[in-house]
Amino acid sequence: MSAPDISRLWDRLDAEEKQMLLERRRLQDIWLKISQMHRENEEAREAMEKEANMTFVPGDTRIVLNVGGQLFETTAETLCQDRYSLLAALCLRRPAPPVQHRELPEGRGRAFFIDRDWWVFNPILHFLRTGVLPSDMQLLEELYAEASFYRLH
C-alpha cells in the first residue's frame, strides 16, 4: 500500500470515528429523553393510582378463592402480579362495586367466589406464582381465553 493510500484510509477512519462520536452523543441524548419520559410516566401512574384509590392490602394478606367450587388459597402479593387485573382488584383496600368479599374470621384475610372453571384457574395461579406456562398447547389456548377474562397481560 502506498503512502497516499494509507493517508486516504487514515482520513476515512478519522471521518468514521467522528461520525461514531456524533452517533454516540445522539444515542445518549435519546437515552436521557427516554429515561426522563419513563420517570414522568411512573410519576403519572402513581398519581393516577392514588387518585383512583388503588391502594392494595398488604402482600402477605391471605386470599381464599372459591373458583367453580374448588378452593384456592394464596396471597395478595401473588394476585397483584398484574396490578391492573381483575385478580389484583380483589386485593384493593376498598374494592369497587360489584366486587364483594367477606372477611375471614379474626382478620385473617378475604374470601371470594368466582364462577369460572377451576381446572383452568389452577395453571393461571401457578403462572402468577412462578412465571412458568404449561407446555400443553390445548391448555395454553384455554388459558389465553381465561386470562382475557381476568384481564391478565
Phi, psi and omega in degrees: 000137183274166181300317178296324178296317179295321179296316178296318179298317180297317178298318179296318178296320177298316180296318179294323178296318178297319177298318179297319179294320176297317179296320178299313179298318180298316180293324176296319177298316178298315181299318179296319179295317179296318178299317178296316178299320179298315178299316180296318178296320179296317177296318179295320178296316179298318178296318179296316180296320179294316179296322180279002180060042180271066175254134186258156174295162179304147184302332181272006177295130180285132178237126176251126180243127171260103182252111179056032178093352179257130180274135175235139178237131182209194178239163177298325180302317180294314183291339181266017177302324173246100189299341184255014181272166175298323181294321176293326179300333177293341185259005176294145178303319177235088181301142179282147175302147008267016179293122177235142179221168171236141178284139176286155182305147176059031177061031184272009177140204184226156177229141181223152171248130177235121183274074179222173180284122184291328184290341175268332179291326182305310177293333176295314178296320177299318178297317180297327180282322191242339185079010183253129177265152176291159182268348180289118185296321180295317178295322178298321178295318177295320179297322180301313180294318181291322178298327177296318178301314182280359181056043177271136180237000000 
